[in-house]
Amino acid sequence: MTVLAEEDLRLIHALQVSPRASWTHLGTVLARHPSTLAARFENLRRSGAAWVTAHPRGTPDEMTLTLHSVICDPASRRSVTAALCALPEVYSVEESPSGRDLLLTVIVPHPGDLRERVFPLFDAIPGLLRWQTFHCTALHRGADDWDLGALSPDQIRQLRARPAHPQTPRSLRSFGPIVRILAEDGRASSRTVAARTGLAPTTARRRLHQVLASGRVSLRCDVAQGLLGYPLVCQWFARLPTTLHPRAAALLAQMGALRLCTSTTGTTNFLFMMWLRSAAEITEIEQQIEEALPSLQLAESVVLTHIPKRVGWALDEQGRAGQLLTKPADYW
């Protein structure tokens, strides 16, 4: 059952469409006073129900996105999970009661960073017995592609009509401090950037604009799935001819709350994850897939027991955000 108010859902959806829209513009679109919306979102943020964050973004030739299936010593599972959650390269940690104990999402600038930085960190964790790595070769859908569906088409058009920054692709390395500030608060102002970095206000404004215009940062308004009536998170591992991956992703996006869909290396080559309202939806989704995509072979479905870390943030059992555990590593 959804426990957030309708006004909360509309505000969150608006921030999913335009995470850094001004309160004035949001007030115009939602027909509410800007200060009322700002106070409402602050309450959502403080309760962990919704938050705006950022993380590095890029295609597989611009950055390295990998998934890691981890096996732990049963007696060390909690300590291994805590140690992995403390690594900035590990953006998400999911507990999985299947042939693996944990599934990790790792983002680093280059493939060599896995060998030089990440794998030695894994080796140093007591109780982490082994892992298997899968490279994401194409990201078809991410969490920032899904929204609540609480706004009208006209409201969405108004939010998307705001002038966009022309993209000026460049490395994030020189803007690392600003990227880490945005990870903590994706709506941070240039004044906040200036205060936190010691930059002059005009320099902070210019560099913040450059980061936002780089096309290398993904801004997203995240939300606690348990408060939306989605108590289950299910992942599917499948095989499918690669030429059909984009079409499959588009079809899956119409079936439910698709939070991740990616092509991968490994024994299966297609992974997707959805938020679900009940276990019965797993069968319904699989039936729809069999009818719409007969060439897709489902190898495994896994209901996650908990997601202790999502894009750097600690989550409770309902998916509410607690503290920011890690920010992007200092070599971004």
N, C-alpha and C positions, 0 to 999 in steps of 0.2 A: 504494500500500500504506500502511495506517495504521501510523505509527511511535510513536504515543503508547500508553502502557500503559492497560489497561482501567480501572484505578483513576483515572488521569488523566482519562479520558473521563467517568467517573461524576462526578468532582468538577467538571469544566467544565460538564457538563449541569446539575448542581445550582446552579451559579452563574449559568447562563443563566436558570434558573427564578427564582432569588432572589439577585440579585447582592450584596446586603448582609446576607444571613443570617449570624448569628453562627457562629463555628467550633464552639461548643457544640451549636447546633441542627444544623448540618451533620454533626457527629460522630454525633449521635443517628440522623439519617436514613440516613447512609452506614455506620453501625456501625464507625466508626474514631475514634481518639483525636483530639480537637480540635487538639492541637499537631502531630500527624502531618499532618493536612490543611493546616494553616497553612504548615508547612514545604514540603509538596508543591506548594502553589500558589505559594509564593515561588520555588521552583525553576522552575516553568512561566513565571512572570512574568519572572524574570531571563533566561531563555533566549528570551523573545519568543514562546513557544508559545501563551500565553493571557494575557489582561489584562482588567481591568474598567475601563471608561471611561464617560463621560457626554457628552451633547450636548443642545442645546436641542430641545424637542419641541413640536409644536402642529399644529393643523389649518390648512388654507390661509387661513382668516380670522384666525388668530392669529399667523402667521409666514409668511415667504416662502421656499419651497424651489424652487430652479431648477436645471436642467441646462444646461450650456453646451458646445456642440460647437466645438472650437478647431482652427484651422489655423495651423501654424507655418512659418517659414522653415526648410527642412531643416537648414541649417547652425547654426541656433540652437535646435534642439529641446531639447537638454539644458538650456541656460540658461533657456529659457522654462519648462520643467517645474519647474526648481528655484525660479524666481521665483514661479510659481503655488503651489507647495507651501509657500512662506513666507507666503502670505496667510491670515490667520485666518478670513476669510469663506469661503475655499475649503476645504471639509471633506474632500473626496476628489478625487483625481486619478487617472485611468485612461488608460493608453496603449492606443491603438486603431489597428491597421493597416488602416484602411478609408478612407472618404472624409473622415475627420477624423483628426487626430493625437492629440488628447486629448479626454476627456469629463470635465467637472468637475461636482461637486455643490456648490452654494453655498447657504448658509442665512443669511438676514438677518432682522431683525425686521419690516421693512416694504418694500413694493415700491419706494418711493422711494429706499431705501438702495442698490438696484442702480444707479440713475442717479447718485446723489450720491457713493457710496463705491466700489462695485465696478468699474463701467465705467471710471472714470478710472484705477484701478489697472491694469486690463487695457491701456488705451491707453499706459501708461508703460513697458510691458515690451518691450524691443527684440526683434524677431523674431516677435512675436505678430501675425500678419497680419490675422486676422479671427475672429469667433466668431458663433455663433447661439444664441439663448436659448430654452429651452422651460420654461414654468412647469408645475410639478406641481400639478394641480388636485385630486387625491385620492391619498393614499398608502394603498394596500391592504395591502401587506406590506413589512416592513423586516427588516433583519438580526436584530433582536431578537425576531422572530416565529419564527425557525427554531432548532431545537435538535438535539443530537446523537442523541437517542433512546437514551441509554445507561441510563436509570433505569426502574424499574418504575412502573406507574400509581400504586401506593400511595405510593412515595417522592415522586412529583410532588405528590400530594395533600397529603402532610405538609409539603412546602415551601411550597405555596400556602395552607396553612391558617394561616400566621402572620398576626397581625392587621395589616391595611394601614392606612397613614396616611389619614385622611379628607382628600380633596382640598380645598385652599383655593386656587383659582386666583388668581394675581396675576402681575405683571410680574417678570421676572428681573433687571431693571435694578439694583435695590438689592442683589441677591445675587450680582452678577457675580464677585467674588473667590472665593466658595464654589463656584460653578459651574466656575470654572477649576481649582480644587483637585480637584474630582470628575472633571474631564476627565483629569487626570494619574493619579488613583487613585480609582476609583469607590467603593472601600471605605474611604476616608479617614474617620477618627473625628473626633468633636467636639474631642478633644484636639489632633489635628493641625490642624484648622481654627483653633482658638484660637492655637496656636503660629505658624501661617503668617500670620494676619491681625491678631494683636494684640488680638483680642476677649477679653473675660473668658470663662472656661469656661462659665458658665451662659448667657451671650449666644450664644456659639458653638454650644452645644447646641440652643438654641431656634431660631436662624437656620438651622442645618443641617436641623432637623426641618421648618421652613417650606419650604425649598427642595425637600426630598424629597416634601412633601405638596402642592406647588404643581401637580403634573401637567404641568409645563412642562419637565421634565428626563427624558431617556431614559437609563436605566442599562443597560449591556449587558456581558456577558462575551464578548469576542471571542476568536477562535482562528485560528491559522495554517492555512489550508486545505491547504497542501502536506503538512503533517504528518498530515492526516486521510485522505490518498489522493485529494484533489481537486486535481489539477494544472491543470485548465482552468477558466476563468471565461468564460461566454458571455452576451452581451446580445442580446435580440431587440427590434426595433422593429416595431410592428404597428398595424393599424387594426381597430377593433371598435366596434359600436354601444355608446354609453356606458351604456345600461341593463344591458349584459351584463358590464361591467367587474368588479363584485364577484364574480359567479359564476365568471368566468374566473380571478380571483385565487385563489379557493378551490380550483378544480380544479388549477391550477398548483402550489399548495402540496403537493398529494398526489403530484406527479410527480417531485420531486427536491429538492435543496437550494436552495430559492427564497430568494434574498437581497434582492431588491428587486422590487416590482411597483407601478407607479404609472400613473395617468392623466396625460396631458400635453397641452399645446398643441402645434401644429405640424402638419406634413404627415402624421405618424403620431400617434396619440393614446393609445397603450398601450405601455409599456416594461416588460420584466421581465428579470431577471438570475439565473443559477443557477451554482452550483459543480458541476463535472462530473468524472467519473473518467476519461473518454476522449472523443475526438472522435466516436466511434460513438454516444455518447449524444445528440449534437445531432440526428441523424436520428431516433433513437427518440423524443425529446421532440417533435419536429415532427410525427411520425406520430401520436402520441397527441393532440396539439393538433388536428390536422386531423380526427380522428375525433370528439373530444369537443366541439370548438368550430368547426364548419364555417364560421361567419360571421366568424371571425378571419382576417384577411389578414396574413400575415407579409411585411413589406417588406424586412427586413434582419436578418441574424444576424452577430455580430461576436465573435470570440474575442480577449479582451484579452491583450496580450503581457506587461503588468506593471501593478501598482497601486502606484505609489510612495508614495501617501498615502491612508490610510483613516481617516476621522473624526479627523483631526489627527495620526495616527501614521505615521511612516516605516515602510514594509514592505520586506523583502528579497524575493528571487525565490520563496521558499516561502510568503510571507505572514507571516513572523515579524515582530513589532513591534520596532523599534529605539527611537529617541528620539521623544518627543512634539514634533513640529515646531511646532505652533501650538495655542493654546487659544482658546476662544470669545472674540471681540473684546470690548473693554472697554465697548462700549455695550449689551451684554446686561445 
